[in-house]
Amino acid sequence: MLYFQRSVIGSVLICVLGSALIAASFNLFLIPHQLLSGGISGISMIVGYFTGLHISLLYFVFNLPMLIWGLLTVGRKFIILSVISVVLTSWFMHMIPVAEVSRDIIMSSVTGGVLIGLGSGLSMWAGGSTGGFDILGSILTRKRDFPLGTFLFGLNGLVILALGYFKNDWDLALYSMLSIYITGRMIDTIHIRHLKVTVFIVTRKKNLLLKKMQKLQRGVTVINTEGSYTKDPQHMLMTVTTRYELYDLQGLIRQWDPQAFVNITETVNVMGLFRR
């Protein structure tokens, strides 16, 4: 599955699926009740509610500045996938009719939040984003370790305050806040780039593994060890990496030393020199 994710076609198809889920959430659950999703899409909804302009067009136009910033700051693959996600989301919003699937506003806010979080998380998992505040969050998480979904939830609170103030309906604001909170939790579940793990590798092929692990661009500590039963000298390689990069490390070990003993533990925090 991760190999499919990292291929070009796989990444694009994942972004297509994510865009379809987000557009469906907007047109079938949030917009019929005049709820917000937060971020740039939420701003687009507010403007659309008051002006009558098509929200899909506003969504695309308002995302352009963030896409340009991402191109200058993050990288080509990230921004290309983000552009694909934004364009497809706008197109799907234009194609999917606005219809009220559920009359229950609470169920609509919850379902909408789940679908948006799933769609956004898939786009980030593929290496892109859905534009807007997602790009801002992705830029910041490259330098600091914190849950992206929780950060976006706090940032989107400002948009919710604007909804309650301009529409003078704080019930809609609170329902929107519920939807955005659920979206944030879904993103944190899927988007795992900020999660760290420590890997301990007990091996008799120290030099070979060290040579192959150089391409991962992670520091490795070598510890001399001895088998308790066999008394044979061995080496333990210790490295800290991300959950996202763990797949590559595991494949490398399986290929070059399938007999190695590997212990993987979650890392709470990292201090000192560590490439984010």
Secondary structure as UniProt FT lines:
FT   HELIX           2..6
FT   HELIX           8..25
FT   HELIX           26..30
FT   HELIX           31..33
FT   HELIX           39..51
FT   HELIX           55..73
FT   HELIX           76..95
FT   HELIX           105..125
FT   TURN            126..127
FT   HELIX           133..141
FT   TURN            142..143
FT   HELIX           148..167
FT   HELIX           170..190
FT   TURN            193..194
FT   STRAND          196..203
FT   HELIX           206..213
FT   HELIX           214..216
FT   STRAND          221..226
FT   TURN            228..230
FT   STRAND          233..242
FT   HELIX           243..256
FT   TURN            258..259
FT   STRAND          261..267
//
